[in-house]
Structure formats: structure tokens, C-alpha cells
Amino acid sequence: SSNRTGSSPLTFILTGIPGLLMSSYWMALPLCCLYLLMLLGNCTLLWMIKTDHSLHTPMYYFLSMLSLADLGLSLSTLPTMLAIFWFGSTSLCFEACIVQMYFIHSFSAIESGVLVAMAFDRFVAICYPLHYNSVLTSSLIMKAGGVIFMRGICVVLPVVVLIKKMPFCRSHVLSHSFCLHQDMLRLVCGDVKVNSLYGLTAVILTKGLDSLTILLSYTMIIRTILNIVSQETQAKAFSTCISHLCAILIFYIPLIGLSIIHRFGKHLPPLAHTLLADAYLLVPPVLNPLVYSWKTKQIRRRILILLCRKVP
């Protein structure tokens, strides 16, 4: 069937790791461990922020938004990843692929927006500390969260509408264990100029503007820190940004690498594409709770208190 209007429904074939048997328990077990670690870390952060009133501050509200975005991003890939490596099931119908693609890109845009909000939080805390509580009010945080969430939902919706109208008459084999827009687009046999143009515009309007905003925020933060006379105060001010900087690098480095490979790395082996895409979607949700638990004194203290309570 040349497209989904034929006698049989359109089905995509997902790819596990090139050179590896689809049903591979030694690969499925580490993946399960990563997903369990992601669930444990992010759910623990959300529970601690909800139950500990000392963590009811703008910084931790934004951190809870980051954890929710991480959970959504990981759970979007969970069904197909486990289906491939546990059961060797590689087929996925067109509608399910579209839904998965939508949620992956939406939660990715939401996470990028949350990182911008966290950069603004650090900017106000360091550059205008006396106005921190008056600027970052509960009302502003709720509105910012709503805008970030709605932007992630709305900006990806046209991508789904456009690709649903496209005919797929080439190979239906995708390059990853989940559905990504760029990967599906290369299988279209029609004109994809509009799809490509809007996809690029959506990336520029979300991650492109977000990265520039974060860069501008940290330029002003660094300038403010360097103007502080006391080196001890400088170190203390910069230490409050380390966790956020780690989260930015963890998110943007695989994202930029994946974008470059999709456009200029077609000569690279399929394994490079697969591993970088897996790192982009799996590494940030796993590492973010670990980074914030390690570098944030309040969270680390709270974890130690919980552990001490369990020790007889």
C-alpha cells in the first residue's frame, strides 16, 4: 500500500540498536533500570517539594515543573522502547506513531521553556536579590507555567496536522526506537518543503529563542558576579547556578548533536544516530534529579533526614 488510504493500515517499523537482536534481555534490563531510576528520582523530588514547606519557593516550583517535563518525556518513549527490547515487537501503527511523536516534541519544548524560567529565577536572585520575592510571586509562577505548557502543546500541533496529510510510499523503517518528526519526514514521498520549513521554524521559536535567552541571562549573571568584591560571595553566588547549568548542558548538548547529525551526518553509521537520540531522551530525565540532589543543600539534607529515619 502506497499510503494509509490503501487496504491495509500504514505501519512503521521501529529500529532498536543496529547490530543488536531486537529482543535482547541484556539490553532491556539496563533500560528498565534507567526508567525505574528516572521514575524514582523525579517522583521523589516532586514528593519532597510538595511535603516540605521550606521548599515552597520559586526555584523549587520551577524544579518541580522540570521533573514533570522529564517524566512526560521519558514516559512518551517507554512503551515502544520496552516493546522492542523485551518482546521484539517493532511494528507501530501510523496513529500511535503520530501520538508518540507529538508528546515527545511537546514535552521537549516544555522542558526547554522550564529551563528558561529557571534561568530567569537565577537572574533575579543574583542581579536583583532585594526584589526577588516581589518579582517572582506565586501568580507569576503559575502564569509562566501555563504559558510554557500551552506553548509546548500549540507549537507542535501544526507538525501533526501537516504530516498526517503526507503520503508514505517509501520504506516504512524508522531509524530509532520511537517516532521523531525528522525521522518520519524522510519517509514521505511527497513535497515536504512546508513540513520542513515549519519544523525548522518551530525549533527556532522554541529551543532557538530559549537558548539565546538563557545565554543572555547568564551573560548578565556572570557580569554581576564578577562585580562582587568578595571572592567568597562570588563563589557562593555562582554555586547556586551550578545545578541549573548542568541541567542546561545535559539537555542542549545531545539536542544540538542530534540536530547536526540529522542534517549533516548522513554518512555516519546508524549506531551514532540511535545512541545520540536515546541519550537526548533518556539522559536528562535520569541525571537531572541526581544533579539537583547532589548540588542542592536543601534537597540533600531532606534526603539524609529520610534515610536516617529508616535506619533503626
N, C-alpha and C positions, 0 to 999 in steps of 0.2 A: 504494500500500500504506500503510495507516494506521500500521503498526508493523512491527517486524522479523520478525514471525511470518508475514508475508504471503508471496506467491510470489517476490518479489524482495527481496534483502537491503537493509537500511537503509543508505543512503549519504548522507553530509553533503557539502555544497558549501562549500568554503573561499573566503574573500574575500582578495584581495590588498590593494592600496591603492585606495580609492574614487576613481573618475575616471581610473584608470590602466589601460591594457591589461594583461591578465593576463600574457601573455608579453612582457616588456619587458626587453631586454638592458641598457639603460642603468640599470635598477634592479637587475637581477641582478648586474651586475659589482660595484657597491659592497657589496652583501650578501655576495658571495663574499669580497671584501677584508676585510670585518668578521669573517667567520667564520675566515678564514686568520689575521688578526691575533689573534683570540681564541685559536686553537689554538697559534700561535707563542708568544704571551705566557705562557699558562698552562703549556704544556709546558716552556718554558724555565725558569720558576720552579720547577716540580717537579724538573726535572733538576738545577738548581743546588742546591736544598735537599738532594737525595739525595747528590750527589757532594762537596759542600763540608762538611766536618765542623765547621767553625766556625758553620755554620747549623743544627746539630743542637741547637736549643734549643726550649723550649715555644712561643715566639712564632712560629717558622718552621714548626713542626709544624702549628700551627693555620692558618697561611697556606697550607700545602700542602693541608689539608682544604678551605679556601676555594676554591683553584684546582680541586680535583676537583669540588666542587659547581658551580662556574662551567662547567666542561667538560660536566658532565651536563646542566645547564640549557640550554646552547646547542645541544648535540647532539640534545636532545629536539625542538627546533624545526627543525633543519637540513633533514630530508627534505622536509617539506611546504613550507617557505619556498622552497627551490631548485626544487622541482617546479612551484610556481606561476609563479615569475618566469623560470625557464629554459624550461620546456616547456608552460606554460599548463595544467597538469594540476591541476584544482581539486577533484576528487571524492576522497573518503576514506571507506572502509567504517567501519561503526559500531565494530567491534572494534579497528581501528587507531586510531581517534579516542579510544577509551577508554584504550588503552595510552599514547598520547601525552599525554593529559590527566593520567594517573596520574604519569608521570615528571616532567612539568613541575611539578606541585604538590608532589611528593615532594622534588625537588631544591631547590625554592624553600624548603620547610620546613627542609631540611638546611642550606642557606646561612644562613637566619635563625639556626639554632641555633649554627652555627660563629661567627657574629658575636657571639653572647652569650659563647661560650667565649673569644673574643679580648678581649672587654671584661673578663672575669674575669682574664685574663692581665695586662692593663694595670692593673687594680685592685690585684692582689697586688704587681706590680712597683713601683708608686708608693706605695701605702699601707703595704705590709709588705715592703720590699725585702730585709730580712735573712732572711725566711722564704720567699723566692721559690723557691729550689731544693728546699727541704724540702716545700713545698706542692705545687708543680707537678712532680710526679715523672712518669717515663715511664709508670708503671702508671696514674696518674690520667688522663693524657692519652689513653691507649688506651681506658680505660673511658668517658671523656667522648665520644670519637669514636664508640664503639659505641652509646652512648645517643642521641646526635644522629642517627646513621644509622638506628637502629631506630625512633626517634620519627617521622622523616620517612616511613619505609615504612608504619608501622602507622596513623598518624593519617589518611592519605589513602585507605587501603584501604576503609573503610566508604563513602566517597564513590563509589567504583567500584561496589560491591555495590548501593548504593541506586539509582544512575542506570541500571544495567543492567536493572532491573525496570520502568523507566518507559516508557510508550508515547509515540512521537513521531508526531504526526499533523498537525503544522503545517508551515510551510515548513522545509526542511532546510538553509537557507542560514545559515552561521555568520558572525560579524562579523569574524573575524581569519584569519590565515594558519596558524593552529594551533588545537587544541582546548583550550578552557578550561571549567572546571566551570560558571561563571556563564553563559557563552555557550550551552552545551548545555542548561542548565536552562530557559532562556526558550523553548525549542522544545518542551518537554514539554506534552502536552495533559491530563495528569492532575494530581492533587493533589501539589504539590511542597513542602508545609509541612515534612515531615520532612527532605527533602533540604536545604532552605534552612536549617533550624534546625541540622542537623549541620554543614553547610558553615560557618555563622557560628561555631558552637562550635569547630570545628577551627581557624579563623583566630584566634579569641581565645586558644585554648590554645597556639598556636604563635607567630605573629607578634605577637599582642597581649601575651602574657606576656613574650616576648623583648624587645620594645621597652621595656616597663616595667623589665625587669631591666637593660637597657643604660642607660636613663635613671638608674636608682638607682646603678649603678656609677659613672657619670660625675659624678653629684652628689657622691659621696664622693671621687672622684679630684680634682675641682676644689677641694673644700674642703681636701684635703690639700695640694694645690699652693699654694693661697693662704696656707697657714700656714707655708710655707717663707720664710725671711727673705731669702735671696739671690735677686735677680731673675734672675740668670744661671742659677741652678739651677732656678728656676721655668720659665724658657723651655726649658731642656733637658728637663725632665720633661714639659712639655706637647708638645714636638716629637715625643716617642715615641708620642703618641696621634694625631697628625695623619692618618697613613695609615689608621688604623682608623676615625677619624671620617669621612673621605672615603668609605670603603667603606660605612659605615652610611648616609650621605646618598644615595649612588649607588643603594643597594638600596631604601631605605624611601620615598624621595620619589616615584619612579614607582609603587611598590606602593600607597601611600596615595592617590595621584592616580587610579590605575586603579580602586580600590575605590569612591572617591567618585563617579567618573563612571558606573560600573555601576549605582549605586543612585540617584543624584540628577541625573545628567547626560544623561538620555534625550533631552532636547531639543537636545543638542549634535549637530553634524554627525558622520557616521560616521568621517570622517577623524581627528577628535580621539581617538575610541576606539582606532582602529587604531594611530596613531602612539604613543600612550601605552603600549599593550600591547607594541608592538615595542621601545620604549625600556626597559620593565621587564625584558624577557627578553634583550635584546641588549647594552644599555649596560653593566651591571655586569660581565659576563664580559670585555668588551673593556677597560674602564677600570681594573679592579682591578689587573691586572699592571703597567699603566703607572704607576699611582699608587704602588704599592709599590716599583717600580724607581726612581722619581724621588725618593721621600721617604725610602727606607731606605738608609742608608750602606753596609751590608754588601753588599746586592744590587747597588747601583750600582757599588761597587768591583769586584765579581765580574764584572759585565758589561764594565767597562772593561778588565779583565785579559784577558777572552776576545777583545775587539775588538783589543787590542794584539798578541795572539798571531797574529792573522790578517793583521796589517799586516806586509809584508816589511821 
